[in-house]
Amino acid sequence: MRMIRPAGFALLLALLAGVASPALAASEAPTYNFSPVNQYNLQVSASFWNPIVRYVSQKSGVRLNLKLGRTSADTTSFVLAREVDFAFTNHLFSPDRMKMGWTVFGRRDAVPVQAQIVVPADSPVHSLAELAGSTVVFPGPEALIAYKVPSAQLLRDRIAVTTAFAGNMDAAFTQLFSGRAKAAGANSQLVQNYAGRENKAFRVLWSSAPFNDLALMASSRVPPGQLRAVAQAFLGMDKDPEGRRILQAAGELVHAPEPVRFVAATDADYAAYHQFYQTAPAALR
């Protein structure tokens, strides 16, 4: 068996150390889970977010890992279980969840959304009162715009319906157009996106006051420097050629009515959410 001379052994160790050190350093760098609410089906959600997450990780030097649940409620459960430190959500504005200490640092730059109750364009239903006793489908119990706000309106109008949860907005629309539900609670932005992607037409029975689009948020566990780096990467995407290309592809994927980009935001941009919780029925808080 060939022996390695001491000098050669030292050189080998040095070479191995040179190879291993970057990997070791990378393994020691923190990785943060990022969970965006499932607005689309799982495949579309992953296709929308994965290129954005890779870009932000590379530009910020802070490693992000996309963590999606099967449903929007599952994804929010990761946040509530403290398995996630970055999120794109509007599920954290209730008084109890505000105590968790999450910080708003950005939002998607889009026109404000409205909660809606919709039916297919050829439905015989023309008013909320006609939904009494029928099934209304929603994406999930955590969906503030598409479930809690429409449900609060039905309760105020004393219209009793059977509630069904589909898991995400796309699945809710599938149930609506298959006839399994007579109406759907929805987010106006996603109604428009789905109509463009699937060539479907809707009739809007009711719309709420406007709410700002979902918030980019960070938990209190993220050090300020790393939060700044991630925020700068998100907010600078549309100013960088590579970032613009990724955002353009994301917008085309979901048939967004305007270019996708992220802008700075604070909790003050979500006053409408806080106001909703002040007057919402107890069961929806």
C-alpha positions as CSV (number, residue, x, y, z in Angstrom):
1,M,0.0,0.0,0.0
2,R,1.4,3.4,-1.0
3,M,2.1,5.7,2.0
4,I,1.4,9.5,1.9
5,R,4.5,11.5,2.9
6,P,4.0,14.0,5.7
7,A,4.4,16.9,3.2
8,G,1.9,15.4,0.8
9,F,-0.5,14.6,3.7
10,A,-0.4,18.2,4.8
11,L,-1.1,19.3,1.2
12,L,-4.0,16.9,1.0
13,L,-5.4,18.2,4.2
14,A,-5.1,21.8,2.9
15,L,-6.8,20.9,-0.3
16,L,-9.6,19.1,1.5
17,A,-10.0,22.1,3.8
18,G,-10.2,24.4,0.8
19,V,-13.0,22.3,-0.7
20,A,-14.9,21.7,2.5
21,S,-14.8,25.2,4.0
22,P,-17.3,26.8,1.6
23,A,-19.7,23.9,2.1
24,L,-19.3,24.0,5.8
25,A,-19.8,27.8,5.9
26,A,-22.9,27.4,3.7
27,S,-24.2,24.7,6.0
28,E,-23.8,27.0,9.0
29,A,-25.7,29.9,7.3
30,P,-29.3,30.1,8.5
31,T,-32.1,29.1,6.1
32,Y,-35.5,30.7,6.5
33,N,-38.7,29.2,5.3
34,F,-40.9,31.5,3.2
35,S,-44.6,30.6,3.1
36,P,-46.9,32.5,0.7
37,V,-50.7,31.9,1.0
38,N,-51.9,29.4,-1.6
39,Q,-53.8,31.7,-3.9
40,Y,-53.7,29.3,-6.8
41,N,-53.5,25.5,-7.1
42,L,-50.3,23.9,-5.7
43,Q,-48.5,23.6,-9.1
44,V,-49.2,27.2,-10.1
45,S,-48.3,28.5,-6.7
46,A,-44.9,26.7,-6.8
47,S,-44.2,27.8,-10.4
48,F,-45.1,31.4,-9.4
49,W,-42.9,31.6,-6.3
50,N,-39.9,29.3,-6.8
51,P,-38.1,31.6,-9.3
52,I,-38.8,34.6,-7.1
53,V,-37.5,32.8,-4.0
54,R,-34.3,31.7,-5.8
55,Y,-33.7,35.3,-7.0
56,V,-34.2,36.9,-3.6
57,S,-31.9,34.3,-2.0
58,Q,-29.2,35.0,-4.5
59,K,-29.5,38.8,-4.3
60,S,-29.8,39.1,-0.6
61,G,-27.3,36.4,0.5
62,V,-30.1,35.1,2.8
63,R,-31.2,31.6,2.0
64,L,-35.0,31.2,1.7
65,N,-36.8,27.9,1.2
66,L,-40.3,27.9,-0.2
67,K,-42.6,26.0,2.2
68,L,-46.1,25.4,0.8
69,G,-48.8,23.3,2.4
70,R,-51.5,21.4,0.5
71,T,-54.0,24.1,1.3
72,S,-53.9,27.7,2.3
73,A,-54.9,26.7,5.9
74,D,-52.0,24.2,5.9
75,T,-49.6,26.9,4.8
76,T,-50.8,29.3,7.5
77,S,-50.5,26.5,10.1
78,F,-46.7,26.5,9.4
79,V,-46.6,30.2,10.3
80,L,-48.6,29.8,13.4
81,A,-46.4,26.8,14.5
82,R,-43.4,29.1,14.1
83,E,-41.9,26.9,11.3
84,V,-41.7,29.9,9.0
85,D,-39.9,33.3,9.3
86,F,-41.0,35.0,6.1
87,A,-44.6,35.0,4.6
88,F,-46.8,36.6,2.0
89,T,-50.1,36.7,3.7
90,N,-53.1,38.6,5.1
91,H,-53.8,36.0,7.8
92,L,-51.8,37.7,10.6
93,F,-53.8,40.8,11.2
94,S,-56.3,39.6,13.9
95,P,-55.7,41.0,17.4
96,D,-54.4,37.7,18.7
97,R,-52.0,37.1,15.8
98,M,-50.7,40.6,15.9
99,K,-49.2,39.6,19.3
100,M,-46.8,37.2,17.5
101,G,-44.7,40.2,16.5
102,W,-44.6,39.9,12.7
103,T,-43.4,43.0,10.7
104,V,-44.9,44.2,7.4
105,F,-42.1,45.2,5.0
106,G,-43.6,45.1,1.6
107,R,-46.6,44.2,-0.5
108,R,-47.4,43.3,-4.1
109,D,-48.0,46.6,-6.1
110,A,-51.5,45.9,-7.3
111,V,-54.9,47.7,-7.1
112,P,-56.7,47.0,-3.9
113,V,-58.7,43.8,-3.9
114,Q,-62.3,43.3,-2.9
115,A,-64.1,40.4,-1.2
116,Q,-66.7,39.1,-3.6
117,I,-69.5,36.5,-3.8
118,V,-69.7,35.2,-7.4
119,V,-71.6,32.8,-9.6
120,P,-71.1,31.7,-13.2
121,A,-72.2,34.3,-15.7
122,D,-75.0,32.0,-16.9
123,S,-76.3,31.2,-13.4
124,P,-80.0,31.9,-12.7
125,V,-78.9,33.5,-9.4
126,H,-78.9,37.3,-9.4
127,S,-79.0,38.2,-5.7
128,L,-77.5,37.1,-2.3
129,A,-81.0,36.3,-1.0
130,E,-81.3,33.5,-3.6
131,L,-78.4,31.7,-2.0
132,A,-80.4,30.8,1.1
133,G,-80.1,27.1,1.9
134,S,-77.6,26.4,-0.9
135,T,-73.9,25.5,-0.8
136,V,-71.3,28.3,-1.1
137,V,-67.7,27.3,-1.5
138,F,-64.6,29.1,-0.2
139,P,-60.9,28.5,-0.5
140,G,-60.4,27.8,3.2
141,P,-61.2,29.0,6.8
142,E,-58.1,31.2,6.9
143,A,-58.9,33.2,3.8
144,L,-59.8,36.7,5.1
145,I,-60.8,38.3,1.8
146,A,-62.4,35.2,0.2
147,Y,-64.0,33.6,3.2
148,K,-64.2,35.8,6.4
149,V,-65.4,39.0,4.7
150,P,-68.0,37.4,2.4
151,S,-69.2,35.2,5.3
152,A,-69.6,38.2,7.6
153,Q,-71.8,39.8,4.9
154,L,-74.0,36.7,4.6
155,L,-74.4,36.7,8.4
156,R,-75.3,40.4,8.5
157,D,-77.9,39.7,5.8
158,R,-79.1,36.6,7.8
159,I,-78.7,34.4,4.7
160,A,-78.0,30.9,5.9
161,V,-75.9,28.8,3.6
162,T,-73.9,25.5,3.7
163,T,-70.2,26.3,3.8
164,A,-67.7,24.2,1.8
165,F,-63.9,24.6,1.8
166,A,-62.0,23.6,-1.3
167,G,-58.4,24.2,-0.2
168,N,-57.5,27.1,-2.5
169,M,-59.2,29.5,-4.8
170,D,-58.7,27.5,-8.0
171,A,-60.3,24.5,-6.4
172,A,-63.2,26.6,-5.2
173,F,-63.8,27.8,-8.7
174,T,-63.7,24.3,-10.0
175,Q,-66.4,23.3,-7.6
176,L,-68.4,26.4,-8.6
177,F,-68.3,25.6,-12.4
178,S,-68.9,21.9,-11.8
179,G,-72.2,22.7,-10.1
180,R,-71.1,21.3,-6.7
181,A,-71.6,24.8,-5.2
182,K,-74.1,27.5,-6.2
183,A,-71.7,30.4,-5.4
184,A,-68.2,31.1,-4.3
185,G,-66.6,33.5,-1.9
186,A,-63.7,35.0,-3.7
187,N,-60.9,37.6,-4.0
188,S,-61.6,40.0,-6.9
189,Q,-58.0,39.8,-8.2
190,L,-58.2,36.0,-8.3
191,V,-61.6,36.1,-10.1
192,Q,-60.0,38.2,-12.8
193,N,-56.9,35.9,-13.0
194,Y,-58.9,32.8,-13.2
195,A,-61.2,34.2,-15.9
196,G,-58.2,34.9,-18.0
197,R,-56.4,31.6,-17.4
198,E,-59.4,29.4,-17.8
199,N,-61.7,31.4,-20.1
200,K,-64.5,31.5,-17.6
201,A,-67.1,34.3,-17.0
202,F,-68.4,35.3,-13.6
203,R,-71.4,37.4,-12.3
204,V,-70.6,39.3,-9.1
205,L,-73.4,39.3,-6.6
206,W,-71.7,41.4,-4.0
207,S,-68.4,43.2,-3.5
208,S,-66.8,44.6,-0.3
209,A,-64.9,47.8,0.3
210,P,-61.2,47.6,-0.9
211,F,-58.4,46.0,0.9
212,N,-54.7,46.2,0.1
213,D,-53.1,43.1,-1.5
214,L,-51.3,40.6,0.7
215,A,-48.3,41.7,2.8
216,L,-44.7,40.5,2.7
217,M,-43.9,39.9,6.4
218,A,-41.1,38.8,8.6
219,S,-41.1,37.2,12.1
220,S,-39.3,38.8,15.0
221,R,-36.7,36.1,14.9
222,V,-35.1,37.5,11.7
223,P,-32.1,39.7,12.5
224,P,-32.5,43.3,11.3
225,G,-29.6,43.1,8.8
226,Q,-31.0,40.0,7.2
227,L,-34.5,41.4,7.0
228,R,-33.1,44.5,5.3
229,A,-31.3,42.4,2.8
230,V,-34.4,40.3,1.9
231,A,-36.6,43.4,1.7
232,Q,-34.1,45.2,-0.6
233,A,-34.0,42.1,-2.9
234,F,-37.9,41.9,-3.1
235,L,-38.3,45.6,-3.6
236,G,-35.6,45.9,-6.2
237,M,-36.6,43.1,-8.4
238,D,-38.4,45.3,-11.0
239,K,-35.3,47.5,-11.3
240,D,-33.0,44.6,-12.3
241,P,-33.2,43.0,-15.7
242,E,-33.1,39.4,-14.3
243,G,-35.7,40.3,-11.7
244,R,-38.0,42.0,-14.2
245,R,-37.8,38.9,-16.4
246,I,-38.9,36.6,-13.5
247,L,-41.7,39.0,-12.5
248,Q,-42.9,39.2,-16.1
249,A,-43.1,35.4,-16.3
250,A,-44.9,35.2,-13.0
251,G,-47.5,37.7,-14.2
252,E,-48.0,35.9,-17.4
253,L,-48.4,32.6,-15.6
254,V,-51.4,33.8,-13.5
255,H,-52.7,36.3,-16.1
256,A,-52.1,39.2,-13.7
257,P,-53.9,42.4,-15.0
258,E,-50.8,44.5,-14.3
259,P,-47.1,43.8,-14.0
260,V,-46.1,42.0,-10.8
261,R,-43.7,44.0,-8.6
262,F,-43.2,44.5,-4.9
263,V,-43.2,47.9,-3.1
264,A,-42.4,49.0,0.5
265,A,-45.3,48.8,3.0
266,T,-46.0,49.1,6.7
267,D,-48.8,47.9,9.0
268,A,-50.5,51.2,8.3
269,D,-51.3,50.0,4.8
270,Y,-53.5,47.3,6.4
271,A,-55.8,49.5,8.4
272,A,-58.8,48.0,6.6
273,Y,-58.0,44.6,7.9
274,H,-57.8,45.9,11.5
275,Q,-61.1,47.7,11.0
276,F,-62.7,44.4,9.8
277,Y,-61.7,42.6,12.9
278,Q,-63.2,45.3,15.1
279,T,-66.7,44.6,13.8
280,A,-66.5,41.0,12.6
281,P,-68.7,38.3,14.1
282,A,-66.9,36.5,16.9
283,A,-66.8,33.3,14.9
284,L,-64.8,34.9,12.1
285,R,-62.1,36.6,14.2
